[in-house]
């Protein structure tokens, strides 16, 4: 199986749910670590599939070190599961001038509601974690396992969306202190209007929140731009993971369009469960069975022919998609055993094959 380029520093694995994207991210991280690189696999998917794939339990927001075999060439493998609340709290503590200021934000009701949701705040937290990880000298490579398609697009959009939001005139005007004081703009009239609409308690909480968050604006904006630039860097690869059936490929086509619409370039396409090891079209009529299996030979031939037909159909679908995308693909086999340990995970990804783009 073809590996990543040596200069690749950041990978985003994207695709719809249920196609083995998290398993692939774990396997790719393991493979690169065994090649001698220090790798962090960060899953932004709220489901706990990464821990299962790596045979680990209790993965948290802070990276855990994954044991490698003694034969590893000096590489390291780390894994973390994004927890929105923990990541957001860590962002505030890093950015705040002191614990007192951080605590005022952490205890604010608006902030608590924001940081506990798994919608856009999850995407912003993922963006911040990616920024932290790619600047961490401990890691040669960061692999981001994104959530299923629509949530993945939220994460890809988060840097640009945050920059746009923070640059809006209304937000900049509201966050601008008056005459260098701590009072926010808007004045009594604006506050009375908001109070009439939303109530005194909510307006007071919102005003306190925006007042405390004002000092974070430039930092958020700068980091968002850094991540957006990193996503478009030549050292970053987007890997689309899909099943090999026609329904899965149609969903993959939609994800590929979403990625392209945002100005990102697919580096690789991965088709999971694309073939059955040991079953080839050319072998259907060439096998000779021993006498003890003579009675089963017709049934075995029908089974082999059915498998070969399925693989031929999948191959045709894959080749058509590769032509459309002008990209080659990695194809991964069906597996008959769970991939819940690192030996099985490595054997699975090592059994993958490459398909060159067809004219």
Buried (B, 14 or more C-beta within 10 A) or exposed (E): BEEBEEEBBBBBBBBBBEBBBBBBBBBBBBBBBBBEBBBBBBBBBBEBBBBBBBBBEEBEBEBBEBEBEEEBEEBBBBBBBBBBBBBBBBBBBEBBEEEEBBBBBBEBEBBBEBBEEBEBBBBBBBBBBBBBBBEEEEBBBBBBBBBBBEBBBBBBBBBBBBBEBBEEEEBEEBBEEEEEEEEBEBEEEEBEEBBEEEEEEBBBBBBBBBBBBBBBBEEBBEBBBBBBEBBEEEEBBBBBBBBBBEEBBEBBBEBBEBBEEBEBEBBBBBBBBBBBEEBBBEEBEEEEEEEEEEEEBEEEBEEBBEBBEBBEEBBEBBBEBBEEBEBBBBBBBBBEEEBBBBEBBBBBBEBBEEBEEEE
